[in-house]
Amino acid sequence: MLIDILKQIAEEQKSFDEAPELPATEAEILELKKQIVNDQSRDIWFSDYAAFLKIRNGLDYDGLVIYNANINDENNGFIVANEIWNENEWEDDYIFFGDSSISWYCYSKRKNTFMELDKPSGDVVNNFSSLNELLEFALKNIL
């Protein structure tokens, strides 16, 4: 299902003369995993996220950003985005995978669940059983 949604978004992007993001390289994914595992505040690795990155290295389309594996990307990279969002003490529980103008898409370490949070209040809007479910929801919202 996720692949089908990403294909549909890629077709829309092409219709606007935008190039869809290429897949992340194995080296980029391994470096990202190494950075996450070495950082005590983010000691969790998500295989669903790696699978997404192998299809597309992030996404920036129609107000939705899914963070990419580029550890040096200061705009849409997973590492930098999480450093920024976790500057607020109440957000230290979360691992962020993306955001839009009205939502954050994340994982709560304390509650062991994936969530959509309202931006800027931080209130829980939706809960998801998996990262793929969260990504499908976020991506469907821009179609």
N, CA, C and O atoms as CSV, one atom per row, in Angstrom:
chain,resi,resn,atom,element,x,y,z
A,1,MET,N,N,0.821,-1.193,0.000
A,1,MET,CA,C,0.000,0.000,0.000
A,1,MET,C,C,0.867,1.260,0.000
A,1,MET,O,O,0.603,2.194,-0.757
A,2,LEU,N,N,1.902,1.289,0.847
A,2,LEU,CA,C,2.778,2.454,0.927
A,2,LEU,C,C,3.441,2.725,-0.417
A,2,LEU,O,O,3.540,3.873,-0.851
A,3,ILE,N,N,3.893,1.666,-1.068
A,3,ILE,CA,C,4.551,1.824,-2.374
A,3,ILE,C,C,3.590,2.427,-3.390
A,3,ILE,O,O,3.980,3.283,-4.184
A,4,ASP,N,N,2.333,1.983,-3.369
A,4,ASP,CA,C,1.340,2.521,-4.301
A,4,ASP,C,C,1.101,4.014,-4.071
A,4,ASP,O,O,0.979,4.785,-5.022
A,5,ILE,N,N,1.035,4.407,-2.811
A,5,ILE,CA,C,0.830,5.826,-2.487
A,5,ILE,C,C,2.034,6.646,-2.944
A,5,ILE,O,O,1.873,7.731,-3.503
A,6,LEU,N,N,3.237,6.129,-2.708
A,6,LEU,CA,C,4.449,6.835,-3.138
A,6,LEU,C,C,4.519,6.954,-4.663
A,6,LEU,O,O,4.979,7.969,-5.186
A,7,LYS,N,N,4.069,5.931,-5.365
A,7,LYS,CA,C,4.022,6.001,-6.830
A,7,LYS,C,C,3.056,7.077,-7.293
A,7,LYS,O,O,3.344,7.820,-8.232
A,8,GLN,N,N,1.916,7.157,-6.636
A,8,GLN,CA,C,0.918,8.180,-6.981
A,8,GLN,C,C,1.476,9.585,-6.729
A,8,GLN,O,O,1.279,10.487,-7.544
A,9,ILE,N,N,2.154,9.765,-5.629
A,9,ILE,CA,C,2.771,11.069,-5.332
A,9,ILE,C,C,3.851,11.383,-6.355
A,9,ILE,O,O,3.966,12.523,-6.805
A,10,ALA,N,N,4.639,10.389,-6.725
A,10,ALA,CA,C,5.684,10.595,-7.739
A,10,ALA,C,C,5.076,11.038,-9.059
A,10,ALA,O,O,5.630,11.907,-9.734
A,11,GLU,N,N,3.950,10.457,-9.436
A,11,GLU,CA,C,3.268,10.862,-10.674
A,11,GLU,C,C,2.801,12.320,-10.584
A,11,GLU,O,O,2.935,13.086,-11.539
A,12,GLU,N,N,2.255,12.688,-9.430
A,12,GLU,CA,C,1.845,14.089,-9.235
A,12,GLU,C,C,3.049,15.016,-9.329
A,12,GLU,O,O,2.982,16.065,-9.970
A,13,GLN,N,N,4.143,14.631,-8.695
A,13,GLN,CA,C,5.341,15.461,-8.737
A,13,GLN,C,C,5.813,15.636,-10.179
A,13,GLN,O,O,6.163,16.743,-10.589
A,14,LYS,N,N,5.825,14.563,-10.936
A,14,LYS,CA,C,6.258,14.631,-12.330
A,14,LYS,C,C,5.347,15.535,-13.144
A,14,LYS,O,O,5.815,16.229,-14.046
A,15,SER,N,N,4.048,15.538,-12.839
A,15,SER,CA,C,3.122,16.404,-13.576
A,15,SER,C,C,3.406,17.882,-13.323
A,15,SER,O,O,3.015,18.739,-14.115
A,16,PHE,N,N,4.089,18.175,-12.214
A,16,PHE,CA,C,4.491,19.546,-11.898
A,16,PHE,C,C,5.969,19.783,-12.201
A,16,PHE,O,O,6.559,20.755,-11.731
A,17,ASP,N,N,6.555,18.894,-12.983
A,17,ASP,CA,C,7.982,18.953,-13.342
A,17,ASP,C,C,8.895,18.917,-12.120
A,17,ASP,O,O,9.965,19.525,-12.118
A,18,GLU,N,N,8.467,18.202,-11.085
A,18,GLU,CA,C,9.296,17.984,-9.903
A,18,GLU,C,C,9.818,16.553,-9.951
A,18,GLU,O,O,9.091,15.636,-10.333
A,19,ALA,N,N,11.044,16.367,-9.575
A,19,ALA,CA,C,11.623,15.029,-9.552
A,19,ALA,C,C,11.418,14.404,-8.175
A,19,ALA,O,O,11.781,15.005,-7.163
A,20,PRO,N,N,10.839,13.202,-8.126
A,20,PRO,CA,C,10.706,12.520,-6.833
A,20,PRO,C,C,12.089,12.219,-6.245
A,20,PRO,O,O,13.062,12.048,-6.979
A,21,GLU,N,N,12.160,12.159,-4.937
A,21,GLU,CA,C,13.410,11.858,-4.267
A,21,GLU,C,C,13.873,10.455,-4.650
A,21,GLU,O,O,13.066,9.531,-4.747
A,22,LEU,N,N,15.154,10.309,-4.863
A,22,LEU,CA,C,15.732,9.007,-5.165
A,22,LEU,C,C,15.810,8.185,-3.883
A,22,LEU,O,O,15.739,8.749,-2.791
A,23,PRO,N,N,15.954,6.877,-3.989
A,23,PRO,CA,C,16.148,6.067,-2.775
A,23,PRO,C,C,17.459,6.434,-2.079
A,23,PRO,O,O,18.412,6.887,-2.713
A,24,ALA,N,N,17.484,6.231,-0.777
A,24,ALA,CA,C,18.730,6.420,-0.033
A,24,ALA,C,C,19.675,5.279,-0.393
A,24,ALA,O,O,19.243,4.165,-0.690
A,25,THR,N,N,20.944,5.571,-0.361
A,25,THR,CA,C,21.928,4.515,-0.600
A,25,THR,C,C,22.070,3.680,0.662
A,25,THR,O,O,21.712,4.111,1.758
A,26,GLU,N,N,22.593,2.492,0.487
A,26,GLU,CA,C,22.839,1.616,1.640
A,26,GLU,C,C,23.806,2.299,2.608
A,26,GLU,O,O,23.652,2.184,3.824
A,27,ALA,N,N,24.796,3.007,2.074
A,27,ALA,CA,C,25.766,3.713,2.919
A,27,ALA,C,C,25.078,4.802,3.743
A,27,ALA,O,O,25.390,4.966,4.923
A,28,GLU,N,N,24.145,5.550,3.142
A,28,GLU,CA,C,23.423,6.593,3.887
A,28,GLU,C,C,22.584,5.989,5.009
A,28,GLU,O,O,22.548,6.514,6.121
A,29,ILE,N,N,21.912,4.886,4.707
A,29,ILE,CA,C,21.076,4.236,5.720
A,29,ILE,C,C,21.935,3.692,6.852
A,29,ILE,O,O,21.586,3.843,8.023
A,30,LEU,N,N,23.053,3.064,6.515
A,30,LEU,CA,C,23.944,2.532,7.550
A,30,LEU,C,C,24.530,3.644,8.421
A,30,LEU,O,O,24.640,3.487,9.637
A,31,GLU,N,N,24.903,4.754,7.808
A,31,GLU,CA,C,25.445,5.879,8.575
A,31,GLU,C,C,24.377,6.466,9.492
A,31,GLU,O,O,24.664,6.799,10.641
A,32,LEU,N,N,23.154,6.595,8.996
A,32,LEU,CA,C,22.063,7.092,9.831
A,32,LEU,C,C,21.825,6.148,11.009
A,32,LEU,O,O,21.691,6.593,12.149
A,33,LYS,N,N,21.772,4.852,10.730
A,33,LYS,CA,C,21.565,3.870,11.803
A,33,LYS,C,C,22.679,3.968,12.840
A,33,LYS,O,O,22.421,3.910,14.042
A,34,LYS,N,N,23.902,4.114,12.379
A,34,LYS,CA,C,25.051,4.247,13.285
A,34,LYS,C,C,24.893,5.486,14.165
A,34,LYS,O,O,25.136,5.420,15.370
A,35,GLN,N,N,24.492,6.604,13.582
A,35,GLN,CA,C,24.299,7.851,14.341
A,35,GLN,C,C,23.203,7.685,15.389
A,35,GLN,O,O,23.342,8.149,16.521
A,36,ILE,N,N,22.114,7.023,15.006
A,36,ILE,CA,C,20.995,6.849,15.930
A,36,ILE,C,C,21.370,5.922,17.071
A,36,ILE,O,O,21.103,6.226,18.233
A,37,VAL,N,N,21.985,4.796,16.750
A,37,VAL,CA,C,22.350,3.821,17.774
A,37,VAL,C,C,23.397,4.390,18.726
A,37,VAL,O,O,23.376,4.068,19.914
A,38,ASN,N,N,24.313,5.227,18.238
A,38,ASN,CA,C,25.354,5.808,19.083
A,38,ASN,C,C,24.853,6.932,19.967
A,38,ASN,O,O,25.524,7.303,20.930
A,39,ASP,N,N,23.686,7.482,19.661
A,39,ASP,CA,C,23.121,8.578,20.436
A,39,ASP,C,C,22.191,7.991,21.497
A,39,ASP,O,O,21.152,7.419,21.167
A,40,GLN,N,N,22.561,8.131,22.751
A,40,GLN,CA,C,21.789,7.526,23.830
A,40,GLN,C,C,20.345,8.028,23.889
A,40,GLN,O,O,19.470,7.316,24.380
A,41,SER,N,N,20.084,9.230,23.400
A,41,SER,CA,C,18.714,9.751,23.455
A,41,SER,C,C,17.839,9.163,22.349
A,41,SER,O,O,16.613,9.266,22.401
A,42,ARG,N,N,18.474,8.546,21.349
A,42,ARG,CA,C,17.700,7.928,20.265
A,42,ARG,C,C,18.249,6.521,20.026
A,42,ARG,O,O,18.904,6.254,19.019
A,43,ASP,N,N,17.965,5.635,20.970
A,43,ASP,CA,C,18.561,4.305,20.928
A,43,ASP,C,C,17.677,3.268,20.234
A,43,ASP,O,O,17.819,2.072,20.485
A,44,ILE,N,N,16.795,3.700,19.389
A,44,ILE,CA,C,15.862,2.800,18.733
A,44,ILE,C,C,16.055,2.898,17.222
A,44,ILE,O,O,16.200,3.994,16.681
A,45,TRP,N,N,16.057,1.760,16.550
A,45,TRP,CA,C,16.133,1.729,15.090
A,45,TRP,C,C,14.835,1.138,14.564
A,45,TRP,O,O,14.308,0.186,15.139
A,46,PHE,N,N,14.318,1.693,13.477
A,46,PHE,CA,C,13.048,1.266,12.905
A,46,PHE,C,C,13.276,0.691,11.511
A,46,PHE,O,O,13.631,1.420,10.584
A,47,SER,N,N,13.074,-0.607,11.364
A,47,SER,CA,C,13.275,-1.251,10.064
A,47,SER,C,C,12.280,-0.734,9.027
A,47,SER,O,O,12.605,-0.680,7.841
A,48,ASP,N,N,11.072,-0.353,9.453
A,48,ASP,CA,C,10.094,0.224,8.510
A,48,ASP,C,C,10.601,1.537,7.924
A,48,ASP,O,O,10.346,1.851,6.762
A,49,TYR,N,N,11.320,2.296,8.742
A,49,TYR,CA,C,11.882,3.560,8.250
A,49,TYR,C,C,12.975,3.284,7.226
A,49,TYR,O,O,13.051,3.958,6.199
A,50,ALA,N,N,13.816,2.300,7.502
A,50,ALA,CA,C,14.859,1.916,6.542
A,50,ALA,C,C,14.226,1.438,5.237
A,50,ALA,O,O,14.725,1.752,4.157
A,51,ALA,N,N,13.137,0.684,5.326
A,51,ALA,CA,C,12.447,0.207,4.124
A,51,ALA,C,C,11.894,1.389,3.323
A,51,ALA,O,O,11.969,1.395,2.094
A,52,PHE,N,N,11.337,2.390,4.017
A,52,PHE,CA,C,10.848,3.589,3.335
A,52,PHE,C,C,12.002,4.307,2.638
A,52,PHE,O,O,11.874,4.719,1.486
A,53,LEU,N,N,13.121,4.454,3.334
A,53,LEU,CA,C,14.269,5.167,2.765
A,53,LEU,C,C,14.832,4.459,1.536
A,53,LEU,O,O,15.407,5.100,0.657
A,54,LYS,N,N,14.669,3.153,1.476
A,54,LYS,CA,C,15.134,2.402,0.303
A,54,LYS,C,C,14.249,2.661,-0.913
A,54,LYS,O,O,14.655,2.408,-2.047
A,55,ILE,N,N,13.049,3.162,-0.675
A,55,ILE,CA,C,12.138,3.528,-1.768
A,55,ILE,C,C,12.351,4.995,-2.138
A,55,ILE,O,O,12.507,5.340,-3.309
A,56,ARG,N,N,12.354,5.850,-1.113
A,56,ARG,CA,C,12.568,7.292,-1.289
A,56,ARG,C,C,13.330,7.827,-0.095
A,56,ARG,O,O,13.005,7.527,1.054
A,57,ASN,N,N,14.342,8.618,-0.377
A,57,ASN,CA,C,15.136,9.200,0.692
A,57,ASN,C,C,14.451,10.473,1.181
A,57,ASN,O,O,14.886,11.591,0.901
A,58,GLY,N,N,13.369,10.263,1.918
A,58,GLY,CA,C,12.587,11.378,2.415
A,58,GLY,C,C,11.580,11.850,1.395
A,58,GLY,O,O,11.473,11.309,0.294
A,59,LEU,N,N,10.845,12.873,1.785
A,59,LEU,CA,C,9.826,13.441,0.913
A,59,LEU,C,C,9.584,14.874,1.349
A,59,LEU,O,O,9.519,15.171,2.542
A,60,ASP,N,N,9.453,15.741,0.393
A,60,ASP,CA,C,9.106,17.137,0.656
A,60,ASP,C,C,8.132,17.542,-0.434
A,60,ASP,O,O,8.532,17.957,-1.521
A,61,TYR,N,N,6.830,17.416,-0.126
A,61,TYR,CA,C,5.818,17.662,-1.150
A,61,TYR,C,C,4.533,18.164,-0.512
A,61,TYR,O,O,4.051,17.593,0.467
A,62,ASP,N,N,3.993,19.212,-1.060
A,62,ASP,CA,C,2.683,19.755,-0.680
A,62,ASP,C,C,2.551,19.982,0.831
A,62,ASP,O,O,1.505,19.711,1.420
A,63,GLY,N,N,3.616,20.477,1.440
A,63,GLY,CA,C,3.572,20.816,2.859
A,63,GLY,C,C,3.953,19.694,3.802
A,63,GLY,O,O,4.078,19.916,5.006
A,64,LEU,N,N,4.140,18.487,3.276
A,64,LEU,CA,C,4.540,17.354,4.109
A,64,LEU,C,C,6.020,17.073,3.908
A,64,LEU,O,O,6.506,17.010,2.779
A,65,VAL,N,N,6.725,16.907,5.012
A,65,VAL,CA,C,8.137,16.535,4.966
A,65,VAL,C,C,8.306,15.247,5.759
A,65,VAL,O,O,7.969,15.181,6.941
A,66,ILE,N,N,8.834,14.220,5.087
A,66,ILE,CA,C,9.280,13.003,5.764
A,66,ILE,C,C,10.800,13.079,5.717
A,66,ILE,O,O,11.389,13.208,4.644
A,67,TYR,N,N,11.423,13.000,6.869
A,67,TYR,CA,C,12.854,13.260,6.972
A,67,TYR,C,C,13.682,12.223,6.228
A,67,TYR,O,O,13.328,11.046,6.157
A,68,ASN,N,N,14.799,12.695,5.674
A,68,ASN,CA,C,15.678,11.840,4.878
A,68,ASN,C,C,16.856,11.324,5.709
A,68,ASN,O,O,17.031,11.687,6.872
A,69,ALA,N,N,17.654,10.467,5.073
A,69,ALA,CA,C,18.774,9.816,5.748
A,69,ALA,C,C,20.068,10.615,5.693
A,69,ALA,O,O,21.074,10.187,6.259
A,70,ASN,N,N,20.065,11.754,5.034
A,70,ASN,CA,C,21.281,12.556,4.896
A,70,ASN,C,C,21.604,13.205,6.251
A,70,ASN,O,O,20.900,14.113,6.693
A,71,ILE,N,N,22.665,12.735,6.898
A,71,ILE,CA,C,22.977,13.226,8.247
A,71,ILE,C,C,23.461,14.673,8.255
A,71,ILE,O,O,23.536,15.293,9.316
A,72,ASN,N,N,23.788,15.214,7.088
A,72,ASN,CA,C,24.242,16.603,7.000
A,72,ASN,C,C,23.174,17.566,6.499
A,72,ASN,O,O,23.429,18.764,6.382
A,73,ASP,N,N,21.984,17.059,6.205
A,73,ASP,CA,C,20.906,17.911,5.700
A,73,ASP,C,C,20.329,18.716,6.858
A,73,ASP,O,O,19.710,18.157,7.763
A,74,GLU,N,N,20.532,20.025,6.825
A,74,GLU,CA,C,20.073,20.890,7.917
A,74,GLU,C,C,18.623,21.306,7.775
A,74,GLU,O,O,18.091,21.985,8.654
A,75,ASN,N,N,17.966,20.915,6.682
A,75,ASN,CA,C,16.558,21.267,6.487
A,75,ASN,C,C,15.620,20.092,6.740
A,75,ASN,O,O,14.676,20.209,7.521
A,76,ASN,N,N,15.874,18.964,6.088
A,76,ASN,CA,C,14.943,17.846,6.160
A,76,ASN,C,C,15.586,16.529,6.596
A,76,ASN,O,O,14.998,15.464,6.407
A,77,GLY,N,N,16.766,16.589,7.167
A,77,GLY,CA,C,17.441,15.379,7.619
A,77,GLY,C,C,16.903,14.895,8.954
A,77,GLY,O,O,16.552,15.697,9.820
A,78,PHE,N,N,16.841,13.588,9.118
A,78,PHE,CA,C,16.318,12.966,10.340
A,78,PHE,C,C,17.078,13.431,11.585
A,78,PHE,O,O,16.458,13.798,12.582
A,79,ILE,N,N,18.395,13.418,11.538
A,79,ILE,CA,C,19.209,13.762,12.711
A,79,ILE,C,C,18.980,15.213,13.137
A,79,ILE,O,O,18.689,15.478,14.304
A,80,VAL,N,N,19.108,16.146,12.204
A,80,VAL,CA,C,18.969,17.569,12.541
A,80,VAL,C,C,17.545,17.884,12.993
A,80,VAL,O,O,17.346,18.630,13.951
A,81,ALA,N,N,16.561,17.319,12.307
A,81,ALA,CA,C,15.167,17.576,12.691
A,81,ALA,C,C,14.908,17.124,14.124
A,81,ALA,O,O,14.262,17.833,14.895
A,82,ASN,N,N,15.407,15.950,14.478
A,82,ASN,CA,C,15.191,15.469,15.846
A,82,ASN,C,C,15.958,16.294,16.875
A,82,ASN,O,O,15.483,16.471,17.997
A,83,GLU,N,N,17.118,16.796,16.516
A,83,GLU,CA,C,17.844,17.681,17.425
A,83,GLU,C,C,17.047,18.957,17.666
A,83,GLU,O,O,16.968,19.444,18.794
A,84,ILE,N,N,16.461,19.492,16.611
A,84,ILE,CA,C,15.672,20.728,16.733
A,84,ILE,C,C,14.428,20.489,17.576
A,84,ILE,O,O,14.185,21.210,18.543
A,85,TRP,N,N,13.627,19.468,17.210
A,85,TRP,CA,C,12.360,19.242,17.921
A,85,TRP,C,C,12.584,18.813,19.357
A,85,TRP,O,O,11.745,19.088,20.215
A,86,ASN,N,N,13.692,18.148,19.640
A,86,ASN,CA,C,13.933,17.690,21.003
A,86,ASN,C,C,14.592,18.746,21.886
A,86,ASN,O,O,14.959,18.454,23.025
A,87,GLU,N,N,14.746,19.964,21.378
A,87,GLU,CA,C,15.236,21.052,22.220
A,87,GLU,C,C,14.227,21.387,23.313
A,87,GLU,O,O,14.606,21.833,24.396
A,88,ASN,N,N,12.947,21.172,23.032
A,88,ASN,CA,C,11.903,21.384,24.035
A,88,ASN,C,C,11.833,20.160,24.923
A,88,ASN,O,O,11.760,19.038,24.423
A,89,GLU,N,N,11.855,20.353,26.230
A,89,GLU,CA,C,11.921,19.241,27.170
A,89,GLU,C,C,10.756,18.273,27.007
A,89,GLU,O,O,10.952,17.060,27.091
A,90,TRP,N,N,9.548,18.783,26.777
A,90,TRP,CA,C,8.389,17.889,26.668
A,90,TRP,C,C,8.454,17.012,25.436
A,90,TRP,O,O,7.781,15.983,25.379
A,91,GLU,N,N,9.243,17.393,24.453
A,91,GLU,CA,C,9.331,16.609,23.227
A,91,GLU,C,C,10.442,15.563,23.288
A,91,GLU,O,O,10.636,14.827,22.321
A,92,ASP,N,N,11.166,15.480,24.386
A,92,ASP,CA,C,12.291,14.557,24.504
A,92,ASP,C,C,11.858,13.092,24.431
A,92,ASP,O,O,12.686,12.216,24.182
A,93,ASP,N,N,10.589,12.823,24.643
A,93,ASP,CA,C,10.052,11.469,24.585
A,93,ASP,C,C,9.890,10.993,23.135
A,93,ASP,O,O,9.753,9.792,22.901
A,94,TYR,N,N,9.904,11.890,22.179
A,94,TYR,CA,C,9.518,11.559,20.818
A,94,TYR,C,C,10.693,11.415,19.859
A,94,TYR,O,O,11.718,12.085,19.985
A,95,ILE,N,N,10.507,10.518,18.898
A,95,ILE,CA,C,11.391,10.406,17.746
A,95,ILE,C,C,10.559,10.846,16.560
A,95,ILE,O,O,9.527,10.245,16.263
A,96,PHE,N,N,11.002,11.893,15.880
A,96,PHE,CA,C,10.229,12.512,14.806
A,96,PHE,C,C,10.639,11.963,13.440
A,96,PHE,O,O,11.825,11.867,13.122
A,97,PHE,N,N,9.631,11.605,12.640
A,97,PHE,CA,C,9.862,11.094,11.290
A,97,PHE,C,C,9.465,12.100,10.225
A,97,PHE,O,O,9.908,11.996,9.081
A,98,GLY,N,N,8.642,13.069,10.580
A,98,GLY,CA,C,8.219,14.062,9.607
A,98,GLY,C,C,7.323,15.091,10.248
A,98,GLY,O,O,6.964,14.996,11.421
A,99,ASP,N,N,6.966,16.087,9.442
A,99,ASP,CA,C,6.052,17.117,9.923
A,99,ASP,C,C,5.361,17.784,8.744
A,99,ASP,O,O,5.772,17.658,7.591
A,100,SER,N,N,4.306,18.490,9.078
A,100,SER,CA,C,3.597,19.313,8.101
A,100,SER,C,C,3.327,20.646,8.785
A,100,SER,O,O,3.814,20.891,9.889
A,101,SER,N,N,2.573,21.484,8.150
A,101,SER,CA,C,2.304,22.791,8.759
A,101,SER,C,C,1.462,22.669,10.022
A,101,SER,O,O,1.479,23.569,10.862
A,102,ILE,N,N,0.720,21.564,10.169
A,102,ILE,CA,C,-0.155,21.422,11.342
A,102,ILE,C,C,0.142,20.205,12.207
A,102,ILE,O,O,-0.465,20.048,13.267
A,103,SER,N,N,1.062,19.336,11.782
A,103,SER,CA,C,1.289,18.088,12.522
A,103,SER,C,C,2.760,17.704,12.589
A,103,SER,O,O,3.570,18.076,11.740
A,104,TRP,N,N,3.074,16.935,13.647
A,104,TRP,CA,C,4.329,16.211,13.747
A,104,TRP,C,C,3.970,14.735,13.643
A,104,TRP,O,O,2.930,14.313,14.149
A,105,TYR,N,N,4.815,13.952,12.996
A,105,TYR,CA,C,4.623,12.504,12.882
A,105,TYR,C,C,5.794,11.846,13.601
A,105,TYR,O,O,6.948,12.003,13.205
A,106,CYS,N,N,5.477,11.099,14.677
A,106,CYS,CA,C,6.539,10.663,15.568
A,106,CYS,C,C,6.235,9.339,16.253
A,106,CYS,O,O,5.180,8.734,16.059
A,107,TYR,N,N,7.197,8.914,17.060
A,107,TYR,CA,C,7.088,7.726,17.897
A,107,TYR,C,C,7.320,8.152,19.338
A,107,TYR,O,O,8.278,8.868,19.632
A,108,SER,N,N,6.444,7.714,20.238
A,108,SER,CA,C,6.615,7.996,21.662
A,108,SER,C,C,7.331,6.823,22.315
A,108,SER,O,O,6.827,5.700,22.333
A,109,LYS,N,N,8.519,7.105,22.853
A,109,LYS,CA,C,9.278,6.053,23.535
A,109,LYS,C,C,8.570,5.613,24.812
A,109,LYS,O,O,8.581,4.430,25.154
A,110,ARG,N,N,7.969,6.539,25.501
A,110,ARG,CA,C,7.289,6.228,26.752
A,110,ARG,C,C,6.035,5.384,26.531
A,110,ARG,O,O,5.778,4.429,27.264
A,111,LYS,N,N,5.258,5.751,25.509
A,111,LYS,CA,C,3.995,5.042,25.247
A,111,LYS,C,C,4.158,3.902,24.245
A,111,LYS,O,O,3.224,3.131,24.021
A,112,ASN,N,N,5.344,3.794,23.641
A,112,ASN,CA,C,5.645,2.728,22.686
A,112,ASN,C,C,4.605,2.683,21.554
A,112,ASN,O,O,4.079,1.623,21.214
A,113,THR,N,N,4.330,3.854,20.988
A,113,THR,CA,C,3.358,3.935,19.904
A,113,THR,C,C,3.702,5.076,18.960
A,113,THR,O,O,4.379,6.035,19.332
A,114,PHE,N,N,3.224,4.950,17.740
A,114,PHE,CA,C,3.407,5.997,16.738
A,114,PHE,C,C,2.243,6.962,16.835
A,114,PHE,O,O,1.113,6.557,17.111
A,115,MET,N,N,2.519,8.255,16.608
A,115,MET,CA,C,1.503,9.286,16.838
A,115,MET,C,C,1.592,10.418,15.832
A,115,MET,O,O,2.640,10.695,15.249
A,116,GLU,N,N,0.453,11.055,15.658
A,116,GLU,CA,C,0.395,12.364,15.016
A,116,GLU,C,C,0.126,13.344,16.144
A,116,GLU,O,O,-0.827,13.182,16.906
A,117,LEU,N,N,0.974,14.364,16.246
A,117,LEU,CA,C,0.798,15.402,17.260
A,117,LEU,C,C,0.383,16.696,16.587
A,117,LEU,O,O,0.834,17.016,15.487
A,118,ASP,N,N,-0.484,17.435,17.265
A,118,ASP,CA,C,-0.869,18.761,16.795
A,118,ASP,C,C,0.320,19.694,16.944
A,118,ASP,O,O,1.055,19.644,17.931
A,119,LYS,N,N,0.490,20.533,15.956
A,119,LYS,CA,C,1.548,21.528,15.991
A,119,LYS,C,C,0.870,22.880,16.226
A,119,LYS,O,O,-0.010,23.200,15.427
A,120,PRO,N,N,1.156,23.653,17.160
A,120,PRO,CA,C,2.267,23.615,18.100
A,120,PRO,C,C,1.920,23.094,19.485
A,120,PRO,O,O,2.799,23.039,20.346
A,121,SER,N,N,0.656,22.705,19.736
A,121,SER,CA,C,0.279,22.344,21.112
A,121,SER,C,C,0.941,21.061,21.595
A,121,SER,O,O,1.196,20.912,22.791
A,122,GLY,N,N,1.225,20.129,20.683
A,122,GLY,CA,C,1.795,18.854,21.069
A,122,GLY,C,C,0.758,17.843,21.513
A,122,GLY,O,O,1.109,16.753,21.964
A,123,ASP,N,N,-0.522,18.191,21.390
A,123,ASP,CA,C,-1.581,17.252,21.755
A,123,ASP,C,C,-1.624,16.093,20.769
A,123,ASP,O,O,-1.384,16.273,19.575
A,124,VAL,N,N,-1.932,14.902,21.277
A,124,VAL,CA,C,-2.052,13.719,20.431
A,124,VAL,C,C,-3.329,13.832,19.607
A,124,VAL,O,O,-4.415,14.046,20.146
A,125,VAL,N,N,-3.181,13.686,18.289
A,125,VAL,CA,C,-4.318,13.737,17.379
A,125,VAL,C,C,-4.720,12.320,16.958
A,125,VAL,O,O,-5.907,11.997,16.913
A,126,ASN,N,N,-3.733,11.481,16.651
A,126,ASN,CA,C,-3.968,10.106,16.217
A,126,ASN,C,C,-2.884,9.194,16.762
A,126,ASN,O,O,-1.754,9.623,16.994
A,127,ASN,N,N,-3.241,7.927,16.963
A,127,ASN,CA,C,-2.293,6.880,17.316
A,127,ASN,C,C,-2.271,5.853,16.199
A,127,ASN,O,O,-3.290,5.616,15.550
A,128,PHE,N,N,-1.117,5.242,15.971
A,128,PHE,CA,C,-0.950,4.264,14.902
A,128,PHE,C,C,-0.217,3.051,15.443
A,128,PHE,O,O,0.622,3.171,16.336
A,129,SER,N,N,-0.531,1.887,14.904
A,129,SER,CA,C,0.082,0.655,15.382
A,129,SER,C,C,1.463,0.409,14.777
A,129,SER,O,O,2.234,-0.394,15.302
A,130,SER,N,N,1.780,1.098,13.671
A,130,SER,CA,C,3.082,0.905,13.036
A,130,SER,C,C,3.518,2.189,12.337
A,130,SER,O,O,2.718,3.095,12.103
A,131,LEU,N,N,4.797,2.240,12.014
A,131,LEU,CA,C,5.305,3.381,11.262
A,131,LEU,C,C,4.693,3.413,9.869
A,131,LEU,O,O,4.366,4.488,9.366
A,132,ASN,N,N,4.532,2.255,9.238
A,132,ASN,CA,C,3.921,2.225,7.908
A,132,ASN,C,C,2.509,2.800,7.934
A,132,ASN,O,O,2.121,3.536,7.027
A,133,GLU,N,N,1.743,2.469,8.963
A,133,GLU,CA,C,0.389,3.009,9.093
A,133,GLU,C,C,0.433,4.528,9.228
A,133,GLU,O,O,-0.360,5.231,8.603
A,134,LEU,N,N,1.355,5.033,10.038
A,134,LEU,CA,C,1.521,6.475,10.206
A,134,LEU,C,C,1.896,7.133,8.879
A,134,LEU,O,O,1.307,8.146,8.500
A,135,LEU,N,N,2.878,6.558,8.168
A,135,LEU,CA,C,3.318,7.129,6.890
A,135,LEU,C,C,2.200,7.114,5.857
A,135,LEU,O,O,2.012,8.093,5.134
A,136,GLU,N,N,1.458,6.016,5.779
A,136,GLU,CA,C,0.346,5.940,4.840
A,136,GLU,C,C,-0.682,7.030,5.129
A,136,GLU,O,O,-1.182,7.679,4.211
A,137,PHE,N,N,-0.991,7.225,6.398
A,137,PHE,CA,C,-1.937,8.265,6.794
A,137,PHE,C,C,-1.450,9.650,6.366
A,137,PHE,O,O,-2.193,10.419,5.756
A,138,ALA,N,N,-0.202,9.953,6.692
A,138,ALA,CA,C,0.354,11.278,6.365
A,138,ALA,C,C,0.382,11.493,4.858
A,138,ALA,O,O,0.046,12.576,4.380
A,139,LEU,N,N,0.781,10.469,4.107
A,139,LEU,CA,C,0.887,10.597,2.654
A,139,LEU,C,C,-0.484,10.718,1.996
A,139,LEU,O,O,-0.641,11.475,1.038
A,140,LYS,N,N,-1.465,9.993,2.488
A,140,LYS,CA,C,-2.814,10.078,1.924
A,140,LYS,C,C,-3.377,11.488,2.091
A,140,LYS,O,O,-4.163,11.950,1.264
A,141,ASN,N,N,-2.973,12.165,3.159
A,141,ASN,CA,C,-3.480,13.516,3.409
A,141,ASN,C,C,-3.037,14.535,2.381
A,141,ASN,O,O,-3.644,15.601,2.279
A,142,ILE,N,N,-1.987,14.238,1.611
A,142,ILE,CA,C,-1.538,15.215,0.609
A,142,ILE,C,C,-2.015,14.857,-0.792
A,142,ILE,O,O,-1.746,15.587,-1.746
A,143,LEU,N,N,-2.719,13.745,-0.920
A,143,LEU,CA,C,-3.228,13.364,-2.236
A,143,LEU,C,C,-4.575,14.004,-2.511
A,143,LEU,O,O,-5.153,13.791,-3.577
